[in-house]
Amino acid sequence: MLTNAAQLNGGTPLYTREQRERRDSTAWTTVQGVLAPVQFLIFLVSLFLIVRYFLTGEGYLIATVSIIIKTLALMTIMVTGAIWEKVVFGQYLLAPQFFWEDVVSFFVIALHLAYVMVLLGDFFSNDSKMWLALCAYSLYLINAIQFLLKLRAARLLQASMKEHESEVIA
């Protein structure tokens, strides 16, 4: 089992002992743990409203408001996540443990902010704006899956290492 979990996470634990202690002792871990599912719930509601708009032609305003709320949630989780990364890994972003997740997050943010700019400038049709939001949401979903897979792999590896340690001790 150690081999499978190690392969999922590149063969090394996600956190050193010191990083795990910092992660477990900082309030920013709780903040991230609360904001991530809240943002996902906002995403689901907003996605429903966008799809409803496309299916019925109604609800453009509420869908637009939901996208703005989703963008604000994204920006909040990105700022607090950068602080969390600084506390745990010693740098605000692009720590090696979450490098690719952070890189994709930048593109997610860029697409969300592009939507806001297009909205404020009224550059595209309403349908085109909603399609841009759906592109941003698609990349957000990929990014969320990245994080979930990374955290799952870390948990599997940690459980595997504990199991291996108990076998060695026995």
N, C-alpha and C positions, 0 to 999 in steps of 0.2 A: 504494500500500500504506500509506503514511503516514496517509491519510485514514481507512481502515478501522480501523487500530489506534488512531488518535486517538479515533475515535468510540466504540470499546469502553471507553476509559478516560476519557471526558469531555473528550478533546482535550488533556490535559496529562499530562506524565510523572508517574508515581506518586512518584518521588523526585527531589529536587534533587541536584546533584552532591555537596553536603556530606552530605545525608541518606544517599545511596548509600554514601559513604565510611564513615559511622558504622554503617550497616547491615552493610557488609562487614567491619568491624573488630571488631564486638562478638561476644562468645561467645553472647549471647542469640539471635542469628540461628541459630546451630547448635542451640541448645536447642529453639527453635521448629521447626526443620527435622527434628529427631528426634521431638519430642513429637507433632507433628501426625499423622504416619503411625502412630505407636504408638497414639494415641488412636483413630484410624480402625480399626485392627486390633482393638482392644478392643471398639469399637462393633460390628464385624462378628460377632465371637464372641458377644457379648452378644445381639445381634439373633437369631442362630441359636438360642441357648438360650431366648430368649423365645418364638420361633416353635415350637420343639420343645415347650415347656410347653403352648402353646395346642393343638398337634396331638395330644399324647399325654396331657396332664394330669399329666405327671411332670416333675421337675426344677425345681420352684418355687424351692427353696433356692439351687441353683447359679445360676439365672437372676437371683435377687435379689442374690446376691453379685456377679455380673457387672455389674449395674446400679450397685451401690455403687462398684465399681472404676472403671467408666466415669465416674461422677460425680467421683470423686477425680482422675482424669486430666483431666477438663474443668476442674476448679478449678485444677489445677496449670498447665495451658496458659494459662488466663486470667490468672493472677497473673504468670507469666513473660512472657506476651504484653504485659501492661501495662508491665512493666519494659522490654521491648524497645521498645515504643512511646515510652516516656519517653526512652530513649537515642537513638532515631532521629529522633523528631519533636518531642521536648521536652515532651510531656505524657503522662500515664499512660494515658488512654483518650480515645476520641472525637476523635482527630486527624482533621482533615478528609479525609485520604486513606483512612481506614478507618472513617469515621463510621458508615455504615449496617451494616457488618459487626459493629462493636462493639454497636450498638443491638440487632441480632438476637441477638448473643451474650448480652446481658442476659436476653432472654426464654428462651433455651436454658438458661441457668443457673437462672432462676426455675423452669422446669418440672422440671429435675433435682432442685433442692432441694425442690420441692413433693412430688416422689416420695419423697424421704428423710423428709420430715415425715409424710406419709401412712403410710409404712412404720413409722416409730417410734411413731406414735400408733395404728397399726392401725385407721385410719379407714375403709378400704374393703375389699371382698373382694379376694382374691388376683388374680382376673381383672381387676378394676378397676385395681388397682395396676399390673399389667402393661400395661394399655391406656394408663395415664398415662405409663409409661415409653416406650411406642411413640410417643406424642404428642411427648414430649421428644426422642426419637430422630429423628422426622420433621423437627422444627425444626432439630436439629443438622445433619442432612443438607443442608437448605437453606442453612444457615450455611456449611458446608464448601464447598458449591458456589459460594457468594458469594465466598469467599476465593480459590478456585481460578480463577474467572473473572477476578477482579481481578488476580491475579498473572500469569495468562496474557496479559491485555490489556497489562499493564506490560511484559512481555517482548516482545510484538509491537511495541509502540510504541518500545521501546528499540532493537530490531533495525531497525525502520523508520527511526528517526532516524539510526542509524549508516550505513545504506544511503544515506540522503539526503545525509548529510555527505560520504560518499565520492564521490557523484555530483557534488556541488558542487565538491569539491577537484579532481576529474578534469577 
